[in-house]
Amino acid sequence: MIPDRLAQPPLAGIPGCLWFVRFNGAGESEPGTAEDFENIGAPREGFLWLHMDLADVRTRPLLARIAALSEDARDSLCDPVDHQHLEYSEGMVSGALLDYERDLGGPTSRTDYVRFAAGASFFISARRLPMDSVEAAHIAINRGARLTSPIDLFEMLTDALIDGLARKAAELGAAFDRVEDRIIDQRGRQARPALSAARRDAVRLARQISGLSSTVARLETIEEEVDEQRDNDLRDAAARLIQHAGALTQDVTSLQERARLLQDELNAILSLETNDRLYALTVTTMLLLPATFVTGYFGMNTKNLLFAEDENGTFYATILCVLASATALFLMRRWGLAGAPESEDQRPAAPERRDRPADRSF
């Protein structure tokens, strides 16, 4: 277990702070101080990363007091959000990205939003529950990863998010493999719940990746300061992230296509099972109909009924029922309405085709 060299006691002046990291000009990290917090937004060598807990009621008032944040950045960090978005204004990037929650066992299936705001010398992130991408970035920095700008931290977070989505896609691929095995083993009804759950997860994953790609693509088209080096770095980072997400989009699209093919195959198998059961029910009904007619005939309350006074009448009536069913079965087989379909080996071979000799005319 790697010790947390960035661990620090709670800072009394920063309520709701989960961690506060300071990066020097070489990209090396160390714990931040209360003095660094007071100077957020001021020009400096390196940058600061402040990560806040939105579950703490003191967090939002604290973020509202940071003068370096623009109005849009405060809204992205504090306001309720129901979709992924990115904003770039006044030289500051802010937004919210959908990510998976993380517990002691790793990423879960629950999702929530990671909110952030990045300026020239600071990066502020906030969340309500532990998120996979943020925790992965913090672990990487704790192990010695060097970051020289907030843009590098933004790219690391988004790359970690995409990697998490790729792991989810791999898990979905394994789930589809198990469903396919059940379908091949003729266990279609057992495969239905698993296939439905996997298709639902695939749709959610595709929606999340599509939203992330379209959101990050907005940063590739910023036109505020074409010659500004920071804006050029942001555009380059956006291009790399879009390329990374694009490969994952193709994988998820293939998973969705595979899910549709498996659903079609499963529907065909279930239809065949239903037809077989209806066929068996129909044959049984047709076999019992003549016997039902016989029993109905002898159940009439009329005089001079056949076998009514005979001591062996029940035996004769039973024979008539069996003969009626046997006759029905014979006729059904003769007409091709009952019995297993003949196999390819039982079918008569087609006569060989002989080419007629060409006419010889002189």
Phi, psi and omega in degrees: 000127183278128179292148180275098182283349178265001181295143180210153178293156179304134179272121185298329182275357181232073179294139181086002181281126176272317170202155182223113187242139177245130178251133178273185183296335179273359179090003179282146186250151175202160181298141177277169182236171177297328178294321176298322180297320180294337184255019177299129180099342179284147178301137182201164174275124187087203180203173182243144174238116178247122181245124189244155179255112181286348176289343176276124184294344181274352186290312184297315175300325179293315180295327180292340182269354180282112186291335183289343181278136174282173180296319179296323180293319177298319179297319180295325182280328191247327187285154174299147183223143179229013178203159178283140179202157174222138178233141177229111180206147179055034179072017183232134177259132179215158179166194180214136180236140181280130183218167179272143176288160182228136174237194183295335180271357181116194180299143177253184178270355179276148182237155175202180186255136170264120180257149181203161173212128184234127173251197182289331185230016180205158175220118180245126177236156182210150178202164177266326180229159178302131182246146188296313184294319181294316180295322179295319179294319180295320178296317180297319179293321179296333179275358174116006178297139182253134179230131185257351182205159175301332179295321177296321178292319176300317179294321179296315179299313182292323176298318178297323178296315180294321177298321176297321177294325178295322177295321177297321178295321178295321177296322177294320177300318177295323178295320177293327176298317180294321178296317180297321178299319179294321180295318179295326179278011178062037175245056186297321182291331176286335182277343185299310181298318181295321180292321179297316179295318180293320178295321177297316179294323179294320178295316178297318180295318178297320178295321180292317181292319179298317178296321179294316181297313180293329180289312180293330181298337179294330181286341181284346185247017180294141186225023184287308180228093185296325184269357180288127184297322181295320178293322176296319177297322180292320178295319179296318178297319178297321180296318178295320180293322179295320178296319178297315181290330181297319178297322179290325178299318178297320179296317181291324176299319177296322178296318179295320177296320177296322178297320179294320179295318178296322178295318178297317179294321179295318178298322179295318179296316179294326177294320177295320177297318179296318179296320179297319180291319177295323178297314179297320179295321181293316179297317179299318180297317181293327178290326184274344182299314179298319179295324177295322178296319180296313180295327176292323179295314181283353177269004180286139179270068180236160179282159178056035179292140182301134180065013183291324183259001182274137180294331180259026183297320180297320180296317179295320179295323178296319178298320179298321178298315181295317180296323180295317178293320179296320178296318178297319179295320179298314180294322180294319177293323180294323180271001178078023181264354181217160180099156181289144178296145182290144182280173180296327182290334183274345182285141179295140181291143180290140180298142179294139181272125179250126178291133178290138178297144180293144177295133178254105179246139181247000000 
